[in-house]
Amino acid sequence: MAEASNFSRAALHLGVAQPIVTRKIRKLEEDLGVNLFIRTNRGCTLTQEGELLYPTITSESGGNCGHKRSANAYSLVS
């Protein structure tokens, strides 16, 4: 998602519907108690908290954050 800068493009890249990505990100943000993205009508960017979390996610997914393998690891595709 962070690499796509857009929930729709991230969903397309992951091969899932956009509402699934939106719900999963929203749920993750609720669970963590922080916003991970700044959302605008032109897309989104990572917040400071998102920037802090991003290296952890990409290192645990082998650097392939945008691929289905890493999405499965973080329950974006289920």
ABEGO torsion letter per residue (X at the ends): XAAAGBAAAAAAAAGBBAAAAAAAAAAAAAAAGBBABBBBAAEBBBBAAAAAAAAAAAAAAGGBAABAAAAAAAGABX
